[in-house]
């Protein structure tokens, strides 16, 4: 057994886990056949040990359920991770694994095929893999119970949908089966299963069926697998699908993702579709940028072959979500590919053809662009034959949407072009994807999770990364640059929580998202709001309860007395005489004073406001100082107060003309130009002038937040 796993077992595991059992060994055999290095296999299973340790102990017969989330990277091999978890679960007395395997039949088939391939060397007398689409007749309590009695492990793979999930739930109507230790794996767990009617305090059909399934299972763990966990993290923590624990699954060294394509070197890989160019959807042929993409695809494919890489080479065109658009684009692409194939074939046969010049120019420009980007190239003449062979090997483009499954036809070819929309956004892997042409973006604000899932260009492609290109628009390029920063922050937040031992449900739901044209997820599932702080934030309701007023007054006096040696006086015309204490640490003021004050109900400034501000400042790496002013310290002030305590105009305005004897610049101008980068807390003592029964002064506060701080904190979004 790998030493790393042994160390984890000693330090972290909640119950003893066997990590070298029968199913793990069988899966390891298959992974080794796929040329997966031994250390990578050990890493996969180490992740599985960590995850399984958080699930209920199957040996404990007490009814128990937990909810977890496994977070990976887009196109990073999450499937192999959840299949390894299945193997480990079976070795540790879990008898049934349910896989909710996508919303489309092609994704379901892909999951069934992958699970079957990883356990291809396991005898059917040891394990059965059932699909809700193909095995309906034996998906019943009698058959499943027989498999369990025969000591066979059971995997049930079903589509995410009310009908299919309810069919699985029906199996567990049997009281014996409902008590069998079960693992539920929700692949692409941020999609479909979550409650899309949460904002209406209702339950969507798929969510309700998932909850009913869980209610049937007495001893189980429900695990969501996703690379885009924004919705899962932002749903209310009381939601039954809100994770109790989470695990980050790190990709292997050959993985190329956000930081590779959209980091410091993004201009090498991301090529802009110019704004003044006609759209690929317009009925006037194909834009120049597409010809550049197509030429890059064939030149890059040839270079791979020249280097001895004969694996799949693919291009994806993602123009729209509409199937009608896909067919229009498909026809236009196939027209060009057919023409290029003919020219390439003619050239390969040694026939001179003047019409080849146009194709040659496109290919030569692509070659020059690769050279400008620093790609190591042979001379063009040496590469030309490989380029032409790559073109002739390419069939017509394949349609990849709900109408047609391109995978069946594309498997007969090494070089492929795919055209699609929604189907290529989730779960589907395109082997050898090198060039992507994507112009689709929602009008207005887009969601981070949906946008990132379109990045099919991510994956294990380090060996040919230098010829990978993404042709896209400026807004999409900006989206992914911002998503990179957001994703780094989200992972760092979870990592810090794990190091500190913070429970997953207690992780602050505040994340960096600078691009205001992005929101974290769908509003009908979970709501997030951008952090926004006004320059002046004023208490709008006066506390009127006498005993509570006395407590606040005492706390403020106590705090002031502790800083008595730092007091300064500001005197404006003998009326506006203020007391000032400068350069205090805001976090200390917040913890020693603001957090202990009593605030009126429904007041704009309250403990929650200051908690939110503190979180935003820390997240933005701002360590502010604050000046405190006791306004009109001796005279105090009176204001009209409504019956509900609403303050009519907390601040006193400007008096007289600047330079005059009675001039006062106004309370809001107490932040002088040379201190405008410093927070200021004003403490006012107010007595109602229209409520004779109130004869005492009540403290009311206002906080100035510098614009520079507000702008930096506006890059954050948080859970509502």
C-alpha atoms as one frame of an Amber mdcrd trajectory, in Angstrom:
protein
   0.000   0.000   0.000   1.262   3.486  -0.854   2.896   5.320   2.067   0.994
   8.531   1.372  -2.253   6.670   1.857  -0.967   5.104   5.081  -0.144   8.565
   6.441  -3.638   9.794   5.630  -5.138   6.740   7.288  -3.229   7.438  10.485
  -4.017  11.136  10.688  -7.397  11.861   9.117  -9.610   8.828   8.861 -12.792
   8.700  10.920 -13.157   4.919  10.487 -10.688   2.232   9.310 -10.539   2.036
   5.516  -9.113  -0.828   3.468  -7.214   0.726   0.589  -5.764  -2.389  -1.074
  -8.889  -4.534  -1.516 -10.153  -6.571  -4.464 -11.946  -3.828  -6.377  -9.131
  -1.322  -5.941  -6.651  -3.902  -7.296  -8.874  -4.687 -10.290  -9.304  -1.038
 -11.163  -5.566  -0.457 -10.767  -4.936  -3.199 -13.343  -7.156  -1.409 -15.850
  -5.574   1.986 -15.164  -2.085   0.531 -15.699  -3.275  -0.912 -19.045  -4.313
   2.638 -19.983  -0.716   3.767 -19.328  -1.659   5.731 -16.206   1.511   6.026
 -14.069   1.527   4.204 -10.746   2.064   7.413  -8.759  -0.948   8.996 -10.495
  -3.051   5.942  -9.607  -1.954   6.172  -5.973  -2.924   9.861  -5.984  -6.389
   9.022  -7.349  -6.960   6.460  -4.599  -5.545   8.727  -1.921  -8.235  11.247
  -2.886 -10.811   8.469  -2.611  -9.581   7.480   0.861  -9.950  11.089   2.036
 -13.462  11.355   0.600 -14.709   7.989   1.838 -13.445   8.761   5.337 -16.090
  11.494   5.582 -18.914   9.162   4.568 -20.893   7.154   7.164 -19.170   3.996
   8.394 -21.035   1.121   6.674 -20.278  -1.140   9.640 -22.300   1.141  11.898
 -25.925   0.030  11.623 -27.275   3.271  13.069 -29.290   5.204  10.442 -27.020
   7.914   9.083 -26.755  10.176   6.046 -24.211  12.739   4.930 -23.835  15.099
   2.011 -20.502  15.810   0.388 -19.063  17.591  -2.609 -16.030  16.593  -4.680
 -14.601  19.549  -6.567 -12.290  19.047  -9.510 -11.314  21.004 -12.599 -13.140
  21.085 -15.927 -11.981  18.156 -18.113  -9.599  16.910 -15.396 -10.737  13.285
 -15.127 -13.353  13.548 -12.394 -14.985  10.376 -13.748 -11.957   8.222 -12.930
 -11.996   9.714  -9.446 -15.600   8.800  -8.708 -15.103   5.322 -10.206 -12.085
   4.803  -7.948 -14.286   5.932  -5.062 -16.804   3.275  -6.141 -14.069   0.615
  -6.031 -12.923   1.733  -2.592 -16.520   1.856  -1.288 -17.116  -1.723  -2.429
 -13.910  -2.837  -0.681 -15.209  -1.232   2.520 -18.667  -2.803   2.869 -20.749
  -0.436   0.768 -22.911  -2.743  -1.370 -24.719  -0.366  -3.714 -23.525   2.670
  -5.653 -26.067   4.840  -7.469 -24.684   7.138 -10.160 -26.872   9.987 -11.374
 -25.079  10.238 -14.672 -26.104  13.364 -16.520 -29.202  14.812 -18.127 -28.706
  13.435 -21.654 -28.546   9.863 -22.922 -25.110  10.370 -24.456 -23.687  11.346
 -21.049 -25.454   8.397 -19.412 -23.973   6.039 -22.019 -20.546   7.614 -21.539
 -20.711   6.999 -17.779 -21.934   3.407 -18.173 -19.204   2.736 -20.731 -16.448
   4.185 -18.530 -17.570   2.375 -15.382 -17.818  -0.880 -17.324 -14.371  -0.398
 -18.883 -12.706   0.208 -15.518 -14.264  -2.973 -14.098 -14.019  -4.996 -17.309
 -11.809  -7.516 -15.495 -14.340  -8.114 -12.685 -16.488 -11.244 -12.997 -20.232
 -10.655 -13.251 -20.602 -12.874 -10.179 -18.788 -10.159  -8.213 -20.420  -7.029
  -9.599 -23.318  -5.932 -11.821 -23.669  -2.575 -13.601 -27.244  -1.612 -14.410
 -28.630   1.286 -16.431 -32.103   2.756 -16.015 -32.316   2.910 -19.816 -31.206
  -0.632 -20.607 -32.070  -2.759 -17.570 -35.545  -1.615 -16.562 -36.920  -5.158
 -16.281 -34.488  -6.120 -13.508 -34.382  -2.750 -11.807 -36.701  -3.913  -9.032
 -36.407  -4.898  -5.360 -36.505  -8.644  -6.029 -33.634  -8.660  -8.531 -31.452
  -6.216  -6.589 -32.010  -8.109  -3.353 -30.980 -11.334  -5.083 -27.737  -9.720
  -6.287 -26.982  -8.542  -2.732 -27.743 -11.977  -1.263 -25.342 -13.479  -3.803
 -22.647 -11.102  -2.478 -22.575  -9.156  -5.726 -21.943  -5.440  -5.649 -24.456
  -3.327  -7.556 -23.943  -0.138  -9.578 -27.106   1.593 -10.814 -26.583   4.356
 -13.383 -29.542   6.599 -14.158 -30.391   9.838 -15.897 -31.132  12.904 -13.808
 -34.853  13.256 -14.168 -37.951  12.639 -12.119 -38.991   9.432 -13.886 -35.577
   7.732 -13.787 -34.741   8.751 -10.220 -38.187   7.640  -9.024 -37.565   4.269
 -10.700 -34.382   3.909  -8.627 -36.216   5.047  -5.499 -38.774   2.279  -6.072
 -36.033  -0.315  -5.602 -35.522   0.883  -2.035 -39.162   0.530  -1.048 -37.978
  -2.833   0.227 -37.061  -2.372   3.938 -34.007  -4.641   3.637 -32.569  -2.754
   0.662 -33.304   0.633   2.226 -30.944  -0.326   5.056 -28.076  -1.413   2.790
 -25.028   0.947   2.925 -25.302   2.982  -0.273 -23.266   5.648  -2.004 -25.106
   8.112  -4.258 -22.833   9.866  -6.765 -24.336  12.884  -8.506 -22.130  13.461
 -11.556 -22.111  17.125 -12.653 -23.774  17.727  -9.305 -24.397  21.425  -9.849
 -26.701  20.664 -12.775 -30.372  19.622 -12.683 -30.383  18.032  -9.210 -30.362
  21.318  -7.289 -33.652  23.052  -6.619 -34.458  25.390  -9.520 -37.537  26.625
  -7.649 -35.698  27.599  -4.467 -36.423  31.286  -5.019 -40.147  30.468  -5.023
 -40.024  28.300  -1.864 -41.070  25.314  -3.926 -39.359  22.139  -5.180 -38.412
  21.392  -8.773 -39.257  17.900 -10.026 -35.705  16.473 -10.206 -34.730  17.975
  -6.846 -37.840  16.558  -5.191 -37.164  13.095  -6.622 -33.546  13.240  -5.341
 -34.774  14.187  -1.863 -37.294  11.324  -1.892 -34.526   8.916  -2.898 -32.452
  10.084   0.051 -35.393   9.691   2.399 -35.640   6.015   1.406 -31.953   5.340
   2.067 -31.333   4.825   5.785 -27.536   4.578   5.574 -25.998   6.541   2.752
 -23.787   9.348   1.548 -24.840  11.699  -1.253 -21.815  13.021  -3.154 -21.966
  15.770  -5.759 -19.123  15.718  -8.292 -18.467  18.972 -10.131 -15.835  21.384
 -11.410 -18.204  24.332 -10.999 -19.506  24.193  -7.411 -20.796  27.770  -7.194
 -24.468  26.786  -6.884 -23.785  23.946  -4.414 -21.829  26.308  -2.177 -24.278
  29.213  -2.409 -27.517  27.334  -1.671 -28.802  27.745   1.859 -26.834  25.593
   4.278 -30.121  24.182   5.581 -30.872  22.756   2.107 -30.696  18.946   2.096
 -28.159  19.042  -0.748 -25.887  21.584   0.936 -22.546  19.804   1.570 -21.531
  18.720   5.059 -17.995  18.211   3.794 -15.992  18.928   0.678 -12.891  17.607
  -1.004 -10.685  19.238  -3.639  -9.360  16.851  -6.281  -6.168  18.185  -7.837
  -5.451  17.335 -11.481  -2.281  15.661 -12.715   0.795  17.475 -14.005  -0.241
  17.149 -17.671  -3.516  18.993 -17.087  -3.956  22.320 -18.867  -6.740  24.545
 -17.583  -7.593  28.099 -16.641  -4.097  29.170 -15.637  -2.531  27.767 -18.812
  -5.001  29.160 -21.338  -6.146  32.323 -19.561  -3.203  33.282 -17.382  -0.067
  35.251 -18.167   0.400  33.580 -21.570  -3.203  33.863 -22.705  -2.372  35.922
 -25.804  -0.467  32.930 -27.160  -3.483  30.632 -26.941  -6.481  32.975 -27.154
  -7.013  34.567 -30.559  -9.614  37.294 -30.881 -12.513  37.319 -33.298 -12.624
  40.976 -34.339 -15.744  43.021 -33.562 -15.998  44.326 -37.122 -16.069  40.815
 -38.538 -19.379  39.263 -39.689 -20.710  36.549 -37.370 -20.265  32.908 -38.276
 -24.071  32.726 -38.102 -24.615  35.320 -40.818 -25.623  34.040 -44.229 -22.583
  35.446 -46.027 -20.008  32.696 -45.867 -17.470  32.200 -43.109 -15.529  35.019
 -41.398 -11.764  35.389 -41.800 -11.197  34.352 -38.159 -12.740  30.958 -38.907
 -10.388  30.403 -41.842  -7.518  31.240 -39.481  -8.840  28.738 -36.925  -9.288
  26.004 -39.540  -5.813  26.551 -40.976  -4.315  26.516 -37.437  -6.129  23.240
 -36.809  -4.591  21.515 -39.828  -1.107  22.980 -39.381  -1.163  22.013 -35.680
  -2.364  18.496 -36.539   0.434  18.096 -39.040   3.002  19.252 -36.505   1.766
  16.643 -34.031   2.208  13.892 -36.633   5.643  15.278 -37.583   6.613  14.901
 -33.905   5.332  11.315 -33.832   2.003  12.005 -32.099  -0.659  10.020 -34.013
  -3.440  10.401 -31.453  -6.812  12.024 -32.099  -6.813  15.620 -33.302 -10.049
  17.600 -33.033 -11.628  21.018 -33.525 -14.813  22.269 -31.863 -17.084  25.003
 -33.208 -19.535  26.357 -30.614 -21.548  29.122 -32.281 -24.931  29.002 -30.558
 -27.289  26.925 -28.461 -29.858  26.699 -31.289 -29.894  23.496 -33.323 -31.032
  25.424 -36.401 -27.858  27.524 -36.205 -25.723  24.408 -35.861 -26.988  23.045
 -39.174 -26.360  26.345 -40.965 -22.780  26.496 -39.633 -22.269  22.787 -40.363
 -23.188  23.270 -44.035 -20.857  26.256 -44.393 -17.935  24.462 -42.729 -18.406
  21.302 -44.772 -18.430  23.327 -47.958 -15.001  24.767 -47.103 -13.584  21.456
 -45.799 -14.702  19.684 -48.977 -13.035  22.343 -51.106  -9.815  22.190 -49.061
  -9.785  18.386 -49.243 -10.007  18.526 -53.020  -7.176  21.052 -53.277  -5.034
  19.059 -50.835  -5.647  15.790 -52.686  -4.780  17.422 -56.012  -1.560  18.811
 -54.551  -0.594  15.458 -53.005  -0.993  13.800 -56.402   1.471  16.295 -57.835
  -1.034  18.091 -60.036  -0.480  21.823 -60.424  -3.642  23.761 -59.547  -3.720
  27.544 -59.351  -6.720  27.354 -57.000  -4.375  25.787 -54.386  -2.818  29.230
 -53.876  -5.746  30.406 -51.724  -5.451  27.374 -49.428  -1.661  27.726 -49.346
  -1.974  31.351 -48.202  -4.247  30.377 -45.297  -1.901  27.584 -44.227   1.218
  29.715 -44.544  -0.341  32.483 -42.398  -1.219  29.909 -39.721   2.364  28.604
 -39.869   3.719  32.165 -39.473   1.364  32.794 -36.518   2.598  29.631 -34.779
   6.171  30.729 -35.388   5.433  34.203 -33.941   4.005  32.519 -30.831   7.295
  30.696 -30.271   6.215  27.227 -31.456   9.198  25.048 -32.453   8.609  24.315
 -36.162  10.386  22.628 -39.066  10.462  24.662 -42.286   7.119  24.924 -44.075
   8.208  22.782 -47.022   9.095  19.946 -44.670   5.695  20.167 -42.976   3.502
  20.837 -46.025   2.851  17.200 -46.971   1.783  16.379 -43.395  -0.613  19.356
 -43.473  -2.199  18.185 -46.728  -2.551  14.639 -45.388  -4.213  16.011 -42.258
  -6.732  17.869 -44.450  -7.513  14.825 -46.594  -7.923  12.677 -43.459 -10.589
  15.014 -42.094 -14.190  13.982 -42.824 -17.130  16.353 -42.952 -17.794  18.060
 -39.618 -19.933  16.138 -37.130 -23.076  17.519 -35.554 -22.976  17.176 -31.770
 -26.270  18.242 -30.237 -29.492  16.678 -28.982 -30.400  15.632 -32.539 -27.264
  13.651 -33.276 -24.526  11.801 -31.379 -21.260  12.514 -33.163 -19.267  10.009
 -31.116 -20.417   6.996 -33.137 -19.231   8.433 -36.463 -16.137  10.275 -35.202
 -14.551   7.122 -33.751 -13.736   5.973 -37.298 -11.466   8.996 -37.877  -8.327
  10.396 -36.268  -9.007  13.990 -37.375 -12.444  15.424 -36.558 -14.378  18.683
 -36.484 -17.415  18.996 -34.203 -20.214  21.570 -34.284 -22.484  21.827 -31.252
 -24.024  23.768 -28.393 -25.419  22.629 -25.043 -24.342  19.009 -25.464 -20.664
  19.956 -25.631 -20.899  22.057 -22.463 -21.210  19.326 -19.847 -19.313  16.135
 -19.183 -18.695  15.270 -22.828 -15.007  14.759 -23.622 -13.673  15.400 -27.123
 -10.473  13.433 -27.611  -7.484  15.437 -28.789  -9.311  18.776 -28.862  -6.746
  21.306 -30.090  -8.655  24.215 -31.667 -11.904  25.762 -30.434 -13.951  28.409
 -32.197 -16.483  29.788 -29.728 -18.560  32.899 -30.238 -21.543  32.035 -28.067
 -22.146  34.256 -25.060 -25.333  35.219 -23.260 -26.542  38.767 -23.802 -25.909
  40.764 -20.634 -24.727  39.027 -17.465 -23.482  35.430 -17.765 -23.040  32.795
 -15.055 -19.576  31.621 -14.036 -20.545  27.951 -13.766 -22.229  27.697 -17.174
 -19.479  29.717 -18.861 -16.639  27.659 -17.405 -18.323  24.395 -18.397 -18.048
  25.479 -22.045 -14.255  25.266 -21.752 -13.935  21.910 -23.478 -10.448  23.073
 -24.508  -9.175  22.263 -21.018  -7.750  18.798 -20.377  -4.666  16.598 -20.363
  -2.816  17.999 -23.365   0.535  19.252 -22.114   2.324  17.400 -24.933   0.497
  19.400 -27.638  -0.490  22.532 -25.726   1.703  24.680 -27.968  -0.614  24.034
 -30.947  -3.857  24.506 -28.979  -5.786  27.666 -29.813  -9.101  29.218 -28.794
 -10.658  31.687 -31.228 -13.190  33.806 -29.392 -14.541  37.292 -28.714 -13.145
  39.933 -26.377 -16.043  39.568 -23.859 -15.517  35.784 -23.636 -11.772  36.278
 -23.218 -12.460  38.763 -20.395 -14.957  36.350 -18.823 -12.351  33.596 -18.542
  -9.643  35.926 -17.248 -12.005  36.899 -14.434 -13.077  33.272 -13.877  -9.408
  32.316 -13.407  -9.088  34.786 -10.533 -12.455  33.661  -9.121 -11.575  29.961
  -9.336  -8.191  30.488  -7.651  -9.912  32.372  -4.839 -12.629  29.734  -4.401
 -10.086  26.908  -4.149  -7.880  28.954  -1.778 -10.897  29.665   0.437 -11.671
  25.956   0.749  -8.008  25.078   1.283  -7.702  27.608   4.125 -10.873  26.290
   5.736  -9.537  22.750   5.550  -6.224  23.759   7.160  -8.072  25.562   9.961
 -10.482  22.676  10.509 -13.479  24.859   9.577 -16.642  22.886   8.827 -17.692
  23.150   5.197 -21.047  24.694   6.084 -19.227  27.382   8.085 -16.955  28.537
   5.252 -17.758  32.202   4.527 -19.647  32.356   1.230 -17.709  35.342  -0.130
 -15.656  35.087  -3.313 -13.708  37.305  -5.675 -15.501  38.028  -8.959 -14.242
  41.267 -10.477 -16.131  41.137 -13.783 -19.541  42.768 -13.273 -20.820  41.023
 -16.400 -20.598  37.719 -14.510 -22.679  36.282 -11.690 -21.734  33.110  -9.841
 -24.723  30.930 -10.756 -28.403  30.799 -11.722 -30.554  33.074  -9.585 -33.374
  30.526  -9.482 -31.073  28.086  -7.643 -28.986  30.333  -5.385 -28.607  34.071
  -5.057 -25.420  36.012  -4.631 -24.956  39.739  -4.375 -22.018  41.960  -5.209
 -20.538  43.714  -2.157 -21.343  47.409  -2.219 -20.615  50.016   0.425 -21.603
  53.656   0.242 -19.108  56.364   1.035 -21.140  57.309   4.135 -23.054  54.531
   5.877 -25.414  56.005   8.486 -27.501  54.587  11.280 -31.042  55.278  10.126
 -33.003  54.226  13.239 -32.422  55.552  16.759 -32.363  53.136  19.664 -35.036
  54.277  22.131 -35.058  51.582  24.822 -33.588  53.336  27.880 -31.704  50.409
  29.378 -30.206  49.479  25.990 -29.242  53.108  25.389 -27.491  53.140  28.765
 -25.543  49.984  27.858 -24.364  51.483  24.577 -23.457  54.783  26.231 -21.410
  52.922  28.836 -19.592  50.827  26.195 -18.704  53.938  24.188 -17.453  55.781
  27.279 -15.419  52.769  28.317 -13.808  52.559  24.885 -13.077  56.321  24.875
 -11.539  56.224  28.334  -9.171  53.468  27.224  -7.804  55.838  24.548  -7.952
  59.019  26.623  -4.312  59.904  26.009  -4.905  60.105  22.240  -7.819  62.549
  22.332  -7.689  65.711  20.201 -10.228  68.563  20.051 -11.747  70.045  16.900
 -13.490  73.363  17.444 -15.712  75.020  14.878 -17.202  78.351  16.114 -17.697
  77.105  19.700 -20.817  75.176  18.621 -19.493  72.258  16.622 -16.852  71.028
  19.045 -15.786  67.455  18.303 -13.479  64.982  20.022 -11.112  63.064  17.745
  -9.044  59.907  18.190  -6.932  59.089  15.131  -5.252  56.064  13.572  -6.977
  53.174  15.320  -6.997  49.686  13.837 -10.476  49.142  12.401 -10.608  45.438
  13.275  -9.805  46.225  16.917 -12.499  48.926  16.995 -14.945  46.497  15.450
 -14.185  43.741  17.959 -13.875  45.976  21.042 -16.802  48.301  20.363 -18.959
  47.878  17.272 -19.634  44.165  17.765 -20.816  44.745  21.341 -23.231  47.604
  20.671 -26.969  46.989  20.627 -28.588  47.991  17.339 -32.269  48.737  16.674
 -34.266  46.152  14.758 -34.206  46.676  10.953 -31.409  49.215  11.257 -29.143
  49.685   8.223 -26.050  49.681  10.438 -25.969  46.646  12.684 -23.699  43.792
  13.717 -24.351  41.951  10.431 -23.253  45.037   8.482 -19.941  45.232  10.337
 -19.389  41.458  10.080 -19.914  41.698   6.332 -17.584  44.689   6.099 -14.895
  42.943   8.126 -15.121  39.852   5.902 -14.916  41.971   2.750 -11.910  43.919
   4.035 -10.047  40.747   4.979 -10.913  39.092   1.668  -9.722  42.197  -0.175
  -6.501  42.237   1.876  -7.237  45.692   3.289  -6.012  46.434   6.817  -7.621
  49.837   7.456  -7.110  52.427  10.124 -10.052  54.469  11.364 -10.487  57.871
  12.961 -13.284  58.242  15.538 -15.137  61.526  16.037 -17.517  62.247  18.899
 -19.703  64.830  17.197 -20.720  67.969  19.179 -19.286  66.254  22.199 -20.601
  68.673  24.828 -23.744  70.124  23.263 -25.008  66.952  21.632 -27.942  67.381
  19.232 -31.661  66.920  18.716 -33.468  65.495  15.703 -37.024  64.695  14.666
 -37.623  60.974  15.199 -40.575  59.000  13.868 -42.557  56.633  16.088 -40.595
  53.737  14.590 -37.317  55.450  15.528 -36.445  56.661  12.031 -33.925  59.523
  12.187 -34.725  62.576  10.113 -31.347  63.735   8.783 -28.594  62.432  11.059
 -25.904  64.734   9.672 -25.739  68.473  10.202 -25.118  70.272   6.943 -22.894
  73.171   5.961 -23.347  76.472   7.866 -22.670  79.991   6.507 -20.080  80.963
   3.939 -16.624  79.480   3.847 -14.248  81.809   5.693 -17.047  83.404   7.731
 -17.117  83.536  11.539 -19.885  80.902  11.821 -18.709  78.697   8.999 -19.023
  74.918   9.452 -18.308  72.620   6.464 -20.884  70.002   7.561 -20.586  66.599
   9.217 -19.941  64.742   5.961 -16.953  67.022   5.263 -15.194  66.102   8.470
 -13.254  63.725   6.246 -10.613  66.164   5.065  -8.825  65.849   1.764  -5.632
  64.585   3.337  -7.567  61.952   5.346  -9.948  60.812   2.587  -8.119  57.481
   2.382  -8.840  56.762   6.070 -12.059  55.299   7.447 -13.954  57.518   9.868
 -16.467  56.533  12.526 -18.717  59.326  13.781 -20.567  58.957  17.062 -23.561
  61.266  17.479 -25.671  61.624  20.622 -29.275  62.311  19.611 -32.343  63.286
  21.602 -35.739  63.353  19.843 -37.118  66.899  19.668 -40.629  65.625  18.958
 -40.926  62.862  21.551 -41.153  64.604  24.965 -41.230  61.267  26.801 -37.628
  60.625  25.692 -35.434  62.857  27.858 -32.069  61.141  27.243 -29.532  61.144
  24.449 -29.039  57.953  22.414 -25.827  57.234  20.506 -26.072  56.891  16.724
 -23.148  56.128  14.437 -22.028  56.707  10.859 -19.109  55.137   9.033 -17.106
  56.608   6.180 -15.586  54.043   3.772 -12.968  55.417   1.337 -13.855  55.064
  -2.323 -10.676  53.074  -2.978 -11.810  50.472  -0.417 -15.328  50.309  -1.849
 -14.033  49.816  -5.369 -11.784  46.984  -4.250 -14.574  45.297  -2.260 -16.960
  45.534  -5.219 -14.898  42.733  -6.754 -16.499  40.388  -4.210 -19.788  38.515
  -4.342 -21.438  36.787  -1.422 -24.347  34.562  -0.505 -27.698  36.235   0.118
